């Protein structure tokens, strides 16, 4: 007799509504937008700092 193949039972995947399946993509978009805003703010702060330093040096 040949050995019987063992059937591995898998648990059914948890099914989410389509809105929740797309949630990670939306999170990435939100995170990307937030990072871009932070980067723009940092660049603006850097430019402001240079302008202030230039004004200080010009007054001396």
Buried (B, 14 or more C-beta within 10 A) or exposed (E): EEEEEEEEEEEEEEEEEEEEEEEEEEEEEEEEEEEEEEEEEEEEEEEEEEEEEEEEEEEE
